[in-house]
């Protein structure tokens, strides 16, 4: 099992408050290896939330020793506004809002578009696009990200 998967499975049960675990990455950066814990919270993540999560997971990760004593930096970070939606709770949060949609292959001549997220179930996702509603099979969607307007 990968380091990121091992850590995710071990720390996931620790999250019981309004802060949610979104993803764990184990990545090489210029200054060495980093174990990055991405979190999310309704209304946004603060520095205090990151500190709280760091305190919550630190002992568990040390006990787990996922890197077999190899050095790494532990980073706790907001998942970010421009990252792909992954979980049902994220899709529910963005229902009625505009999102960027990227498909694996073109549908109606488009592979990427901006739409209003109308809903999602296990098989498909519904969008409002150009004054019509469309449904796309989830297996055809590469990713969906929140639409950020500047």
C-alpha positions in Angstrom: 0.0 0.0 0.0 1.3 3.5 -0.8 2.3 5.8 2.0 -0.5 8.2 1.1 -3.2 5.5 1.2 -1.8 4.0 4.4 -1.9 7.4 6.1 -5.4 8.2 4.8 -6.9 5.0 6.1 -5.3 5.4 9.5 -6.2 9.0 10.1 -9.7 9.1 8.4 -11.5 7.9 11.6 -9.9 10.8 13.6 -12.0 13.4 11.7 -15.3 13.8 13.5 -15.8 17.6 13.7 -16.7 19.9 10.9 -13.3 19.6 9.4 -13.1 16.9 6.7 -10.2 14.9 5.4 -10.1 15.2 1.6 -6.8 13.8 0.4 -3.3 12.7 1.5 -0.3 13.0 -0.8 3.3 11.9 -0.3 5.3 14.0 -2.8 8.8 15.0 -3.5 9.5 18.7 -3.5 12.6 20.7 -3.8 13.4 20.5 -0.1 12.6 16.8 0.2 9.6 14.5 0.8 6.3 16.0 2.1 3.3 14.2 3.5 0.5 16.6 2.7 -2.8 16.3 4.4 -5.6 18.3 2.6 -8.6 19.3 4.6 -11.8 21.2 3.9 -14.5 22.9 6.0 -17.7 24.7 5.3 -16.8 28.4 5.1 -13.1 27.7 4.5 -10.1 26.5 6.3 -8.1 28.7 8.7 -4.6 28.5 10.0 -6.1 27.5 13.4 -7.9 24.6 11.6 -4.6 23.4 10.2 -2.9 23.5 13.6 -5.9 21.6 15.1 -5.6 18.9 12.5 -1.8 18.7 12.9 -2.2 18.2 16.6 -5.0 15.6 16.0 -3.0 13.4 13.6 0.6 13.9 14.6 0.8 11.1 17.2 -1.0 8.6 15.0 1.3 9.3 12.1 4.4 9.0 14.2 3.1 5.7 15.6 2.3 4.4 12.1 5.8 5.4 10.8 4.5 5.2 7.2 7.9 6.1 5.7 10.0 3.5 7.7 12.0 6.3 9.4 12.7 8.2 6.1 12.5 11.9 6.8 9.6 14.0 5.5 7.8 17.2 6.3 4.2 17.0 7.5 2.0 19.7 5.9 -1.6 20.3 6.7 -3.3 22.5 4.0 -6.6 23.6 2.7 -7.7 21.5 -0.2 -8.0 24.7 -2.3 -10.8 26.3 -4.3 -9.5 25.1 -7.7 -9.1 21.4 -6.8 -11.4 18.7 -8.3 -14.5 17.7 -6.4 -14.3 14.1 -5.2 -16.9 13.4 -2.6 -20.7 13.5 -2.4 -20.5 16.2 0.3 -18.5 18.4 -2.0 -20.9 18.0 -4.9 -23.8 18.8 -2.6 -22.0 22.0 -1.5 -21.6 23.1 -5.1 -25.2 22.3 -6.3 -26.7 25.3 -7.9 -23.2 26.9 -8.5 -21.1 27.2 -11.6 -18.4 24.6 -12.2 -15.7 23.8 -14.8 -16.2 20.4 -16.4 -13.5 18.5 -18.2 -14.5 15.3 -20.1 -12.4 12.4 -21.3 -13.9 12.7 -24.8 -16.0 15.3 -26.6 -19.7 15.3 -26.1 -21.7 17.6 -28.5 -18.4 18.9 -29.8 -17.1 20.0 -26.4 -14.5 18.5 -24.1 -14.5 21.4 -21.5 -17.2 23.8 -20.5 -18.6 25.8 -17.6 -22.0 24.7 -16.3 -24.3 24.9 -13.3 -24.1 21.8 -11.2 -27.6 20.5 -10.7 -27.0 17.2 -9.0 -25.1 14.0 -9.0 -25.8 10.3 -8.3 -23.7 7.1 -8.5 -24.1 6.9 -12.3 -24.3 10.4 -13.7 -24.1 14.2 -13.1 -26.7 16.7 -14.2 -25.7 20.2 -15.4 -27.4 23.3 -16.7 -25.6 24.4 -19.9 -26.7 27.1 -22.3 -30.3 27.2 -21.0 -30.7 23.4 -21.2 -30.2 20.6 -18.7 -27.8 17.7 -19.7 -26.8 14.5 -17.9 -23.4 13.0 -18.3 -22.2 9.6 -17.2 -19.7 9.9 -14.4 -17.3 7.6 -16.2 -17.1 10.2 -19.0 -16.1 13.0 -16.6 -12.3 13.6 -16.1 -13.0 16.1 -13.3 -15.2 18.9 -12.1 -13.8 22.0 -10.3 -15.5 25.0 -8.8 -15.7 27.9 -11.3 -13.7 30.8 -10.0 -14.6 34.2 -11.4 -12.1 37.0 -11.0 
